[in-house]
Amino acid sequence: MAENNGTYLIRGAAVLGSEAEDLLIRDGVIAARGTGAATSPDAAGATVIEAAGLVALPGMVDVHTHLREPGREDAETVETGTRAAALGGYTAVHAMANSTPVADTAGVVEQVFSLGRAAGWVDVRPVGAVTVGLAGEQLAELGAMADSRARVRMFSDDGICVHDPVLMRRALEYVKAFDGVVAQHAQEPRLTAGAQMNEGEVSAVLGLTGWPAVAEESIIARDVLLAQHVNSRLHVCHVSTAGSVEIIRWAKQRGINVTAEVTPHHLLLTDNLVRSYNPVYKVNPPLRTDADVQALRAGLADGTIDVVGTDHAPHPSEHKECEWAQAAMGMTGLETALSVVQHAMIETGLMTWADFARVTSTAAAQIGRLSDQGRPLEAGEPANIILVDPAARWTVDPEKMATMGRNSPFAGLELPGKVVATFYKGHPTVLDGKLNTPYRHPAESTAGAA
């Protein structure tokens, strides 16, 4: 589709899965919605996108993405990861801190932020480390990262639990100064030493060291009490057990300021898949039981779990195509998240498309304090929009994905739903299900012209 003057008329899309309406995009914002959009003076010269049968949603926001750069460009780069994000329907991602070097200083988070702006596919918001080098010994430069050009508001040692309760308390106290949030990887290290998979019947049969649910649940219980004690914001990463859902539900009932995420793979896959010894199913936290999956779905549906976070974790093939014990933990997820959530939550009747927008966009933007993401699809709002074909069916082929990682646990599965278009800041980064062109920030465009 040819480029135009930045004006697009989306005709006949079901906004949030409801009635079909027109949306007019001009100069990066939604200029009009409804019957008057097509006849508006602002529609002059607009490129028309016929969207009958498509669902219009706010651009998705991922609170948990591993882009690997700097330092692990053999696994992923900001460029490749954000291309994957755009194709998956995302307009913003939070890049986790476990890069090399670790994102524990203002300099590193500004580097990641700049790489995201240069790529232009989505809004990249760096997540700052809680502790120096993820070592869990002293707090990182939280204030400097918050005051940097990247304006970091989320801090996490993801991949490593902040296990010291005193250090966790200090972090929760510190981030209050700039309305930040600590995102905890809930895993008691002493209870998971050498763990290879979920502790249960399957681990006993396979003879693999088990990863008990209580290792996750005990840290969540501790941290919600700490958050209550200091009156700060806590976010729980990749909740995976039924017990964790109950603890978070209890905390919310008491008014504790806690939010939580669940990954797409924990909404669908179980530890029975580990019987294959295929390392593609090795992940942290591990795949759990069907009872856990059902509890996670119920918790997401009733609002106990706030958002879906992909925990997109690409790895070079040699780190996955090896024996189970030596394989790296992690799965890709940016390009399959929408389809998995549609399959697990919408097609089962647990959620509507409006609910989908809440858990994949609105709530995620609020957690990360992204003021221009997750906004209503109304006139005057930023035009971060996706168009989804809910009737589409496709078979997952990791070789055809934009991410460098081929470690998708959904390979070979037929899934519903496909992103047809992604508009980031009013610019179509994806059209007809394919990458179009990146958004160029005005200052960068001016510099290029000079």
Protein Blocks (a to p, Z undefined) as FASTA:
>chain_A
ZZdehiacdehiaehhiacdddddeehiafbgcjklmmpmklgopacddfehiacddddd
dfbdcehighilmlocfklmmmmmmmnopabdcddfkbcdddfbfklmmmmmmmmmmnom
accdddddfbghhlopaccdfklmmmmmnopabdcfehiacfblklmmmmmmmmmmnopa
cddddddfklmgoiabdcdfklmmnopacddfklmmmmmmmmmmmmmmnopadddehifb
fklmmmmmmmmmnopacdddddfklmmpcfklmmnopaklgccdddddfklmmmmmmmmm
nomambdcfkiacddfklmmccfklpccdddfklmmmmmmmmmmmmnopacfklmmmmmm
mmmmmmnopakgoiacdehiacddddddfkbccdddfklpmbfbfcbfkgoiacehidfb
dceehiafbgghiafbdcddfklmmmmmZZ
